């Protein structure tokens, strides 16, 4: 079909005069796929409608948090009740206790949790906590890994496996980046070399246990276990960034699936039920380093916002119902099989990386295990596919190296329509 986009185009033209690039987050600009972004008007269940009235089956799910779909009636009701009681107090509320108890109960690695307002805040705070607890300056991250836009994390790989990182964003100083070391995901040797070259200087390793910000890249057997051993051997902390995977791949996140227990966990997305929320938590002795108990300062007026807490509480309560994750797995398996069949019939190379209800379509015939193989896939091929699927009424992530998400409310009819649209888009 030929989409009508006049209103979106007019809004984008105006937006570019008011906001940098016309957006408030770069991924929304469609720079990775070309063209002008759509402006969304509303969502219900598994579908969204743009301002021109076009309807799409949505696999972006607001980049992951809408595991229950758009405007779930019970979540909406909880939010409305919270709003009626007041939108913000800057003081403790019972809702913070309730959501904290749900999170701590779901993650045995957490004795205590601190709520913040975003995944970026969670990652930034977790790094400061690791440095405060260990008294060490350096951190290890992975090439292609994204943990928010804190300065220490906007760092690219240096010239060698054991080198310091270099700034990956204007405004991040080279001296600041010197304390960020960059390893290769799924390559334990690259991490071990960094520990040997920086003995007694590394505070922590931060990793997405299932990479989601370079597209979905699962850990290879032994990788997470190896990170756990290396960090223990060198008295460093292991931080799992489960902002995307937390409550998404399982109720207890990736650490439930793989049985590896980090020292600190970062959460976000789903725990806010569509509202802005982040969190970091860990062992009691580590978390007691956080102010007001300890010397590591972190604060936020909107941290633990009662409306966001209400959305998160209701979302997690609904996810605890029996069979939810089995249903998500079944839907994702069916969708994966449909994609594979359509691509095979069209003789277009495809590699699908999937864990639970999150997956990425890599336009390549090769295995995708880390940043080098991610970037070797066909970005232009994905961009063409994205636009053709949009014309077919299917909204995928507007970037080749992102995850797509299945929600509890995607129906068999949605999946069948998506598979048929794929065949037409590839034809």
N, C-alpha and C positions, 0 to 999 in steps of 0.2 A: 504494500500500500504506500501511497505518497503522503507523508505526514505533513500536517499543517503546523507551521512553527512561527507564525508571525508574532504572536504575543511573546514567546520566549525570546525571539530575536530582538524585539523592542526593549524588553526588560534587560537583556544582556547589554545592549548598547548603552542604556542608562546606567547600569551597574558599573560599567567600566569607567564612568566619570566619577563614581563615588567610592569605589573600592579597588585596591590593586588587582589588576587582571579581572575585575568584576566579580571576584569571589572571595570567600573568607577562609578557604582552604584550597591549596593548589590542585588537589586531585579532582576537584569539581570543575576545573577549567577545560577539561577534555584535551589538554595539551598532548596527552599520550595517544589519542586516537584521531585528533583533528576535528574541525568543525566547532560550532557553538553549542554550549551546554543547554540542556532543557531545564526550564524552571518548573519545579513540581508544585502542584496545587493541593493534592490530598492523596491519602493512601488508605486502603481498607483490605485487611487480610493479606493476600499474596499479590495484590495489584496496586499500582499507582497510576495517577492521572496527572498529566502536565497542564499548564495554564491554557493550552490550546484545546484541551479536552481529549487528547490522545490517551489511550489506555494501554498499559503494559503489564506483563507478568514480571514481577520484580525479583531479581536474584542479587541485588546489592544489599537489601535489608539495612539501609543506612550504614553500610560498611560493617555489618555484623550484629549489632545489638538487638535487632528485631527478630529474635528467634521465635517469638509467638506471632509474628506478622504485624502489620500496621493496625493501630487503633484497636488493640484487643480490648473487648468490652470490660473485662474485669480490671485490667490495668488502668484503663481510662477512668473507671469509676473510683478506683483508689486515688488517682491523681486529683480528681475533682473534689473528693472529700478532704484531701490534704490542703488543697488551695482554699477551700472554704474556711479552714482553721488558721490560715496565715501562710504566706509564701516564704518567709525567712525570719529568723529570730536572732541569729548570731549567738545562740545559747543552746545548751544540750536539749535534746528531745528524746522521748521514748523510742521513736522510730529508729534512731541511730543504734540503740541497743539491739533492737529486733533484727535489723539487717546485719549488724556485726555478728550476732549469734548464728545466723544462717550461714554466713561466709565461713566463720571459724569451724562450724560443724562440718561443712563440706570439704574443707582443706585441712587434713591432719598436720600439715607442715606449719600451720598458723596457730599460734597461741593467742596472738593479739593482732588487731588490724587498725589502721588509721585511714579514714576516708578523706579523699581530696576531690577536686572537681573535674579531673581529666586523666587520661592515660599518660599524657606527657608529665603532669605533676607527679603521678605515681612513679614513673621511671626516674625522674630527676631526684625525687625524695629518697628512693631506694638506693641510688648511688651515693648520695650524701650520707645516708645511714651507714652504708658499707664502709665508707672512708672513716666516719666517726668511730665505728665499732672496732675496726682493725688498726686505726692509726696509720694507714697506708694511703698513698696518693693515687695510684694507677688503677685503671679498670681495663678489662678485656671485653670487647664486643666483636661481632662478626660482620664481615663484609656483606653488604646487602641487607643487613638487619636494621630495622627502624624501631626506635623505642620512644618516639616523641621528639620534639624539636629543641630539647635542652642542648646547650652548647657542647657539652661533653659527648653527646651522642651524634652530632652532625659532623662525623669524621669518616673519611674514606681511608682505604688501605694505603699504607706507605709503599716504598719501592721493594720491600722484601718481607718475608714472613715474620721476621723478628724485629721489624722496624716500628717506630712510633707512627701514629696516624697523621694525616694532614687534613686541614679544614675542608669540609665539603659544602660550606655555606659562607657567603660573605658575612662579615661581622663576627665570625669565630676566629679568634687569634691563634697563630701558630703555637705560641707558648702554652695556651690553654689546651690545645689538641695534643701536646706532648705527653699528657698523662693518659691519653686514650690509646690503647693498643688494639690492633685489628687482626683477627684470625679468620680462617676460612670455615664456614659452616660445614659440618660433617667431616672435618679434618682434625682429629685429635692431635696429630703431630704438630700442627701449626700452633695449637694452644700450648702444648708442652714446651715448644721452643721459646715462646714468650715468657713462660714461668722461669725457665732456665736463664734467660737473658736479663730478667728483672727480679732476681731473687729477693724475697722479703719486701717487695715494693708494690705488689698487686693486691688490691683490696677485694676485688670481686670479679667474677665473670657474669655478664648479663646476656641472656639468650632467650629467644623464643623457642620453647621446647618443640613446637611444630612451627616452622617459619610460616608467617602469613603475609608479611609485608614485602616479600620478594615474589609473591605468589605462594601457593602452598608447597612447602618442601618438608617432608617428614624427616625426622632424625633416622639415620641408618642404625642398624643394630649395634649396640654398645656405645654409641656416641654420648648419650646423656649420662649413662653409667660412668663413662670415662671422664666426663666433666666433673661428676660428683667426686670421683676418686682424686683427680688432680687438685681440685679446690681443697679437699680435706688434707691431702698430703702437704699442701703449701699454706695451710691456715688462712685460706681466703674464703669468701662467701660465694655461694652459688645463688644467683637471682634468676628466677623464671619470670619472664614477661609473658603472662597469660591474659593480657588485655583482650586479645582476640579469642584465644582458645578456652579461656576460663568460662565454665558453664556451657560452652559451645560444643566441644568434642565429647564431653561427658560432664556429668554434674560436678565432679571433682577435677575437671580439666585434664590437661595432658599428663599431669603427675599421677592422676588416677589410672590412666591407660598404661603408662610406662613404668609405674612403680618406683619412680625416682623422686626423692624428697629434697627440695631446695631449702636454703636457709631463709630466703625472702621471696615472696611472690607479689607481682604486680597484677592488678585486675582493673577492669573497666567495662565499657560497652554493655554487656548483658546485665551486670549488676545495677545498672541504672534504668533498665527497662525502656530505653529510648530517651531518658533524661541524661544530662551531663554528670557523670560520676566516675571517679577512679578510686583505687585503694591500693595500699601496700601493707603487707603483714608478714609475720614470721615468728621465730622462737621468742619466748618471753624475754630472755636475757638480751637479745638483740633489740627488740622493740622498746625495752626500757631505757634505751639510749636516747629515745625521742623526747623532746620537751613536751610537758613540763617535768617528766621524771628524770630526763638526762640532758646532756649538753647539746644534742643535735636539734637545731631549731627548724621548725616547719609549722606554718599556720595558714589559715584561709577562712575568710568571713563566710563563704558559701559552702565550705566543706561540711558534709553531712546535712545538706539542705533538705528540709522535711518533705518537700514535694518529690525530689529525686529519690529519697529513701522510700517513700510510699510506692513509687513505681518499681523500684528494685525488689522490695519485699514481696509484692504481689507476683512479680515475674518469677522469682525463685520458688515461691510456694507452688506456682503452677508447674514449674519444671520438676518438682519433686513427685509429681503424680506418676504412678507406675506406667511403664511402657513408653514414655515420651521419647527417650533416646533410641529405643528400638524402632519406633515409627520414623524418626528422623533418618536413621540408618537405611531403612527400607526405601524411603523416598529418594535418598541420595544414590543408592545403588541403582535404582531404576533410571534415574536421570543420567548417571554415568554410562550405563549400558546403552541408552538411547543416543547419547553423543557419540560414543565409540562406533556404533553401527552406522550412523549417518556419515561420519567422517570416512570410515572404511569404504562405504559405498561410493563416496565422492572421490576416493583415492587422494585424500588430503592428509598429510602427516599430522598426527596428534598424539600428545602425551598428556594424560589426565593424572594429576596428583590430587589425591583425596584422602582426608581423614575425617570420618564422621560426616557432618553436614556442611563442611567447607571444602571447596575444590578449586583448582585452576586448570584451565585449558591452555596448555603450552603448544604452540604451533611448531612442533619439532618431532622427529622420530627417535631422538636420543633420550636417554634417561636424564632427568633433571634432579640434581642432588645438592646444588649450591649456586652461589651467585654467578660464577663463570658459565655454567650450563643454562641458567635462567636467561642471561643476557644473550646467549647464542641462539635463542628461539626467535621465530619470525614475528617481530612486533608489527610490521606493516600488514602481514596476513591477518593478525588478530584485529587490527584497526578496521580493515575492510569487513571482516566478519561481524564486528560490533555494530557497524552502521547498517549492515544488511539485516541483522537480527532486530535492530530497532525498528526498521521498516516493517518487520513481521510482528511487531508488538511484544518484543521480549527485551527487557532492560538488563543488560549485563554491566559489569564494572567497566567504566570508561578508561581503562588502563590495562595493558597486557600483563603486568606483574602484580596483580591483585587477586584476592580470593572472591569467589562467588559463594553465596550462602543459600541453603535450603531452610525454610521455616516449617514449623509444625502445621501451618495452614496451607502450604502448597498442596494442591490436590492432584490426583491421578490425571484429571483433565488438563491441569496446568502443565504437567510433565509431558503428557502426550502432545499437547499443542506446541510445546517448546521443541520437542524432537522433530515434529513435522516442519516447524519453522526453520530448524537447522538444515534439514534436507533442502528446503527451497533456497536458503541463504548460500548454500554451498553449490547449488546447481548452476 
